[in-house]
């Protein structure tokens, strides 16, 4: 009942090179004092692919992916690797405003991705 965001990031060599093994990819909220860069993802929406003659064979999910980093090099590497890993199965549907967080000084980037998942 969730998009395969963690599974795709965890299976991708470029993501693991930037985010560690296991990758720092968290649902909902990052661990306290998590090393950076890291990913936090949220379920933004979804629906079953309803049929008249039986249960839905697929679910459609939308997820928001947020990437947090300390420096531009790891920021770009993480964004590029995660986007590429997710686009192997899903589609990026929007890029959301990001930049430097005024409170933390960290670089933040966000995008939305959609997935069709077979049950």
C-alpha atoms as one frame of an Amber mdcrd trajectory, in Angstrom:
protein
   0.000   0.000   0.000   2.990   2.287  -0.532   5.022   3.442  -3.515   8.290
   1.503  -3.926  10.506   4.489  -3.147  12.686   2.874  -0.484  13.017  -0.374
  -2.449  14.167   1.452  -5.585  16.670   3.612  -3.695  17.999   0.612  -1.726
  18.519  -1.413  -4.922  20.381   1.338  -6.778  24.192   1.452  -6.643  24.412
   5.209  -7.287  21.930   5.918  -4.482  23.846   3.703  -2.070  27.111   5.422
  -3.022  25.639   8.790  -2.013  23.188   7.791   0.743  25.084   4.904   2.355
  24.233   1.252   2.939  21.542   0.844   4.017  20.538   4.105   2.367  19.443
   7.043   4.480  15.946   7.006   3.007  13.193   7.534   5.556   9.412   7.437
   5.451   7.837  10.505   7.028  10.677  11.783   9.182  14.445  11.360   9.226
  16.187   9.847  12.211  17.401  12.390  14.737  20.884  13.624  13.796  20.823
  11.627  10.540  23.956  11.980   8.456  23.458  13.958   5.278  22.567  13.722
   2.517  19.353  11.864   3.211  15.906  11.348   1.705  12.540  11.693   3.410
   9.494  10.591   1.470   5.777  10.926   2.088   2.688   9.365   0.586   1.021
  12.264  -1.232  -1.988  10.344  -2.522  -3.174   7.312  -4.358  -6.072   5.230
  -5.533  -6.842   1.675  -6.613  -7.404   0.864 -10.269 -10.979  -0.270  -9.739
 -12.602  -2.817 -12.036 -16.231  -3.847 -12.354 -15.464  -7.571 -12.518 -13.059
  -8.073  -9.624 -10.592  -6.554  -7.212  -8.180  -3.888  -8.430  -5.043  -5.390
 -10.011  -3.003  -2.207  -9.510  -2.701   0.759  -7.214  -1.648   4.244  -8.260
   0.545   6.088  -5.756   1.950   9.591  -5.624   4.898  10.248  -3.367   6.741
  13.395  -2.359  10.505  12.985  -2.140  12.590  15.471  -0.138  16.387  15.460
  -0.234  18.496  17.243   2.385  22.244  17.867   2.082  24.982  20.032   3.563
  26.887  20.944   0.405  26.216  21.425  -3.280  28.232  18.395  -4.410  26.346
  15.860  -2.283  23.080  17.721  -2.958  23.393  17.362  -6.731  24.652  13.772
  -6.478  21.747  12.720  -4.243  19.061  14.464  -6.303  20.423  13.028  -9.555
  20.793   9.467  -8.231  17.394   9.307  -6.515  15.535  10.797  -9.470  17.183
   8.323 -11.871  16.401   5.354  -9.604  12.733   6.292  -9.257  12.292   7.020
 -12.969  13.211   3.420 -13.790   9.726   2.439 -12.561   7.769   5.643 -11.966
   7.410   9.135 -13.368   8.513  12.396 -11.831   5.483  14.676 -12.079   6.689
  17.922 -10.506   9.722  19.695  -9.148   8.923  21.686  -6.031  10.667  24.835
  -4.790  13.844  24.116  -2.900  17.064  25.807  -1.981  18.790  26.714   1.238
  16.716  26.374   4.403  16.922  29.695   6.260  16.795  28.042   9.700  19.178
  25.118   9.214  21.379  26.341   6.363  20.927  22.965   4.676  20.135  22.515
   1.007  16.699  21.015   0.356  15.132  19.721  -2.850  11.719  18.202  -3.404
   9.924  16.454  -6.236   6.807  14.358  -6.687   6.745  10.970  -8.379   3.934
   8.616  -9.365   3.915   4.833  -9.514   1.554   2.097 -10.693   2.065  -0.912
  -8.442   0.780  -4.400  -9.204  -0.886  -6.005  -6.218
